[in-house]
Amino acid sequence: MSCMICLDLDGTLEDSRRDMISVVHRLREALGLPRRTDDAILPWVNKGMEQLYRACFDDYLQADEGAPGRSPPSIRGRLSRECGL
């Protein structure tokens, strides 16, 4: 008989906030963005990935805003493409 146990580590069983903050720091560094404090990132962790992207990478995402004739790519797609995720 086989048995499988699945864990959803979204903060219910494990406090993963520090891990998420670390990921934001690494992505900002990979994108050549200035470092932000942990306290600036923490309020956006566990609020959903879209909110995290918009709040923690706002300076990066604004680079394409207002370009005539261009629709901004999805946040997740752009970060994935440019960071090799």
C-alpha positions as CSV (number, residue, x, y, z in Angstrom):
1,M,0.0,0.0,0.0
2,S,1.3,3.5,-0.9
3,C,0.8,6.5,1.2
4,M,1.3,10.2,0.3
5,I,1.3,13.2,2.6
6,C,1.1,16.7,1.0
7,L,1.8,19.8,3.0
8,D,0.8,23.3,1.9
9,L,3.4,25.6,3.4
10,D,1.6,28.8,3.0
11,G,2.1,30.0,6.5
12,T,-0.4,27.8,8.3
13,L,2.0,25.0,9.3
14,E,5.2,27.0,8.9
15,D,6.1,30.6,9.1
16,S,7.5,31.2,5.6
17,R,7.6,35.0,5.7
18,R,11.4,35.2,6.0
19,D,11.8,32.8,3.1
20,M,9.6,35.0,0.9
21,I,11.5,38.1,2.0
22,S,14.7,36.4,1.0
23,V,13.3,35.6,-2.4
24,V,12.3,39.2,-3.0
25,H,15.8,40.3,-2.1
26,R,17.4,37.8,-4.5
27,L,15.0,38.8,-7.4
28,R,15.6,42.5,-6.8
29,E,19.3,41.8,-6.9
30,A,19.0,39.7,-10.1
31,L,17.1,42.6,-11.7
32,G,19.7,45.2,-10.7
33,L,17.3,46.9,-8.3
34,P,18.3,48.6,-5.0
35,R,17.8,46.5,-1.9
36,R,14.7,47.2,0.3
37,T,14.4,46.7,4.0
38,D,12.7,43.6,5.3
39,D,10.2,45.9,7.0
40,A,9.3,47.3,3.6
41,I,8.6,43.9,2.1
42,L,7.0,42.1,5.1
43,P,3.5,43.8,4.9
44,W,3.1,42.3,1.3
45,V,4.0,38.8,2.2
46,N,1.0,36.4,2.3
47,K,-1.2,38.9,0.6
48,G,-1.1,37.0,-2.7
49,M,1.6,37.0,-5.3
50,E,0.1,39.7,-7.5
51,Q,0.1,42.1,-4.6
52,L,3.7,41.1,-3.7
53,Y,4.8,41.7,-7.3
54,R,3.2,45.0,-7.5
55,A,4.4,46.3,-4.2
56,C,7.9,44.9,-4.1
57,F,8.8,45.4,-7.8
58,D,6.9,48.6,-8.5
59,D,10.0,50.4,-9.6
60,Y,10.8,47.6,-12.1
61,L,7.3,47.3,-13.4
62,Q,7.0,51.1,-14.0
63,A,9.8,50.9,-16.6
64,D,7.3,49.9,-19.4
65,E,4.4,51.9,-18.3
66,G,3.3,54.6,-20.7
67,A,5.2,53.2,-23.7
68,P,3.0,54.0,-26.6
69,G,1.5,51.0,-28.4
70,R,2.7,48.6,-25.9
71,S,0.6,46.6,-23.5
72,P,2.5,45.7,-20.3
73,P,3.3,42.0,-20.1
74,S,2.0,40.1,-17.1
75,I,4.0,40.7,-14.0
76,R,4.6,37.0,-13.4
77,G,5.6,36.4,-17.1
78,R,8.0,39.3,-17.1
79,L,9.7,38.4,-13.9
80,S,9.9,34.7,-15.0
81,R,11.3,35.6,-18.4
82,E,13.9,38.0,-17.2
83,C,15.0,36.1,-14.1
84,G,15.0,32.7,-15.8
85,L,12.4,31.3,-13.5
